[in-house]
Amino acid sequence: MRTRAPGLAAFKSLIRAVLGLLVSLSMVLLLWVALLKLFNISPYVGKGPLDVFNYLFTAPASAGNRQAVLQNLGQTMIDAFFGFAAGMVGAVAVAGVFVLFRGVEQALMPVAMLLRSVPLVALAPIIILIFGRQEPAVAAIGGIVVLFPALVTIVFGLRSASPAMLEVIDVYGGSRWTALMKVALPASLPAFFTAVKVSVPGAVTGALLAEWLATGNGIGYAIISAVSRARNNEVWASVVVITLVSIILYSIVALLEDAMLRRSGQGAATAA
């Protein structure tokens, strides 16, 4: 066995990420065109890739169209960050409590899953009543979307720690907190990145919901507004841009995951 050069391994990881991104974009593009053809969607309603490209880059008003879409995208990314941060911080904190105190998990996990089953559309009026229509409401709505899938994944990761390592901590008189910090958290790194990969598109979805239901800003509200005014080019351009950004963000997280796992010794760091 010989160890790969770190630079070569990182370069190969980057190439794989770029190829994966290109494949994902190609599949989305092919699926987009195929569905329009398969269901014979009217060109007035269903816009193709060329229509979106013309709207953003070649139409007489393309500069203004681009500016409007990018401005809305910037707001949506800020909203997605608030939701992602709130949800992930909450998931990590609650997962730690669940692992340290099994009784708390048995008492609260069913309640959490029950709350997760309530549609956000039904919860939105209560959230708006409590937090208003600004960033706290965005963080609450986005955090709800992110929290529960991330919580389940991180709890599973924390519980996957080596029993032998936990026993060593116990033999040397370490506390449950020490076992969590020294053994369970490092062992849960793959699960944590899985949670992040699931949560990034979830945070974008939560931001779109918050903009539609609460704030009236960003791409989420712009799409609803454009639909009501039959501005179909704007609708499709906004959907394409937010989809593209979501795929890119997912690919970036996957690249960071590979680098972190490789650095921690949990990735594929060796080759025959």
KEZAKE-610209 format. One line per field, with one value per residue (C-alpha): x negated, z, y negated; residue in one letter. Coordinates in pm, whole numbers, plus 50000, padded with zeros to 5 digits. Layout:
<rs>
xx c(X_...)
zz c(Z_...)
yy c(Y_...)
r c(A_...)
</rs>
This chain:
<rs>
xx c(50000_49877_50024_50143_49985_50228_50217_50295_50581_50730_50697_50873_51145_51193_51212_51473_51677_51666_51761_52043_52169_52161_52346_52612_52663_52681_52943_53153_53131_53228_53513_53638_53652_53792_54080_54179_54191_54352_54644_54668_54662_54767_54466_54651_54641_54345_54019_53715_53343_53311_53604_53441_53103_53258_53446_53127_52864_52986_53326_53329_53420_53182_52960_53255_53388_53052_53022_53370_53313_52969_53096_53373_53120_52896_53187_53282_52925_52923_53256_53129_52821_53037_53251_52950_52764_53067_53154_52802_52711_53038_52988_52634_52736_53047_52862_52597_52863_53037_52713_52620_52967_53154_53468_53490_53476_53749_53969_53910_53833_54197_54311_54052_54163_54526_54447_54253_54568_54760_54748_54550_54838_55043_54762_54672_54945_54832_54465_54544_54754_54464_54163_54308_54221_53847_53531_53646_53943_53714_53481_53772_53932_53601_53480_53786_53722_53355_53380_53560_53378_53044_53135_53212_52893_52665_52811_52745_52388_52324_52448_52217_51908_51689_51805_51443_51339_51630_51531_51176_51314_51527_51237_51022_51300_51416_51764_52036_51948_51587_51703_51925_51655_51357_51520_51878_51832_51529_51700_52012_51826_51953_52311_52269_52170_52458_52687_52528_52575_52942_52985_52838_53119_53360_53249_53307_53656_53722_53608_53844_54131_54049_54037_54369_54546_54386_54140_54254_53891_53650_53703_53979_54205_54086_54201_54547_54577_54466_54710_55001_54903_54836_54471_54365_54015_53939_54085_53870_53556_53596_53656_53356_53124_53223_53200_52854_52732_52871_52684_52361_52392_52451_52140_51932_52044_51959_51611_51563_51685_51426_51147_51245_51287_50957_50786_50942_50842_51200_51187_51023_50671_50484_50448_50302)
zz c(50000_49926_50023_49750_49727_49898_49605_49352_49565_49599_49223_49145_49392_49220_48877_49006_49153_48827_48622_48863_48835_48454_48452_48689_48478_48160_48313_48429_48084_47903_48145_48102_47722_47725_47959_47752_47443_47614_47757_47455_47673_47498_47414_47583_47916_47888_47812_47692_47754_47456_47578_47919_47762_47540_47833_48037_47773_47424_47455_47439_47808_47908_48124_48335_48346_48469_48730_48868_48883_49042_49296_49395_49402_49642_49882_49860_49936_50247_50356_50286_50499_50794_50767_50718_51016_51245_51143_51160_51491_51636_51495_51635_51978_52008_51876_52144_52415_52277_52285_52637_52781_52626_52821_52663_52318_52402_52529_52260_51936_51881_51940_51692_51427_51488_51440_51123_50974_51004_50672_50687_50518_50829_51066_50875_51026_51379_51291_51137_51441_51674_51470_51228_50858_50867_50920_51240_51051_50764_51009_51179_50857_50698_51025_51047_50696_50778_51140_51134_50852_50985_51342_51254_51046_51307_51592_51386_51325_51693_51786_51531_51745_51817_52134_52207_52202_52426_52666_52682_52779_53048_53185_53227_53415_53134_53143_52883_52770_52714_52515_52305_52228_52187_52020_51905_51731_51522_51433_51320_51062_50759_50890_50957_50597_50478_50684_50535_50180_50250_50431_50165_49910_50203_50319_49969_49969_50313_50195_49896_50125_50370_50089_49954_50288_50495_50359_50003_49885_49686_49417_49613_49597_49248_49105_49261_49146_48791_48770_48866_48587_48328_48297_48211_48090_48429_48606_48413_48439_48818_48854_48636_48826_49171_49054_48908_49229_49440_49230_49252_49630_49669_49461_49671_49992_49843_49758_50111_50252_50054_50163_50532_50546_50370_50620_50916_50780_50715_50337_50065_50141_50028_49707_49627)
yy c(50000_49650_49315_49083_48740_48499_48259_48531_48666_48318_48259_48588_48498_48162_48328_48574_48289_48091_48397_48475_48118_48133_48466_48329_48018_48227_48458_48165_48005_48326_48392_48035_48057_48411_48327_48024_48244_48543_48348_48116_47804_47484_47261_46976_47162_47397_47219_47408_47352_47116_46906_46865_46788_46521_46369_46338_46261_46162_45993_45610_45596_45878_45654_45546_45902_46031_45762_45834_46211_46176_45924_46165_46449_46256_46205_46572_46679_46457_46606_46959_46892_46783_47097_47325_47178_47194_47548_47694_47528_47652_48002_48035_47903_48119_48427_48379_48359_48669_48869_48752_48804_49095_49016_48671_48830_49081_48800_48539_48724_48837_48478_48350_48599_48505_48136_48223_48375_48046_47856_47533_47353_47428_47324_47007_46782_46878_46822_46483_46389_46470_46352_46097_46090_46025_46233_46411_46556_46657_46831_47007_47135_47234_47383_47608_47742_47809_47921_48254_48439_48311_48410_48771_48803_48646_48854_49167_49050_48978_49322_49488_49425_49727_49907_49997_49631_49536_49811_49673_49332_49497_49706_49395_49218_48992_48845_48880_48528_48635_48937_48713_48459_48696_48997_48946_48612_48717_49045_48858_48646_48846_48827_48456_48390_48606_48384_48073_48203_48271_47940_47709_47764_47784_47440_47301_47454_47308_46965_46981_47077_46799_46543_46661_46690_46414_46161_46085_46066_46279_46539_46715_46412_46311_46645_46617_46255_46341_46634_46410_46168_46443_46337_46690_46606_46454_46757_47002_46790_46764_47137_47220_46987_47112_47475_47414_47249_47535_47793_47591_47552_47925_47998_47755_47926_48267_48136_48001_48331_48525_48289_48297_48673_48719_48487_48668_49008_49120_49074_49275_49166_49469_49660_49998)
r c(M_R_T_R_A_P_G_L_A_A_F_K_S_L_I_R_A_V_L_G_L_L_V_S_L_S_M_V_L_L_L_W_V_A_L_L_K_L_F_N_I_S_P_Y_V_G_K_G_P_L_D_V_F_N_Y_L_F_T_A_P_A_S_A_G_N_R_Q_A_V_L_Q_N_L_G_Q_T_M_I_D_A_F_F_G_F_A_A_G_M_V_G_A_V_A_V_A_G_V_F_V_L_F_R_G_V_E_Q_A_L_M_P_V_A_M_L_L_R_S_V_P_L_V_A_L_A_P_I_I_I_L_I_F_G_R_Q_E_P_A_V_A_A_I_G_G_I_V_V_L_F_P_A_L_V_T_I_V_F_G_L_R_S_A_S_P_A_M_L_E_V_I_D_V_Y_G_G_S_R_W_T_A_L_M_K_V_A_L_P_A_S_L_P_A_F_F_T_A_V_K_V_S_V_P_G_A_V_T_G_A_L_L_A_E_W_L_A_T_G_N_G_I_G_Y_A_I_I_S_A_V_S_R_A_R_N_N_E_V_W_A_S_V_V_V_I_T_L_V_S_I_I_L_Y_S_I_V_A_L_L_E_D_A_M_L_R_R_S_G_Q_G_A_A_T_A_A)
</rs>
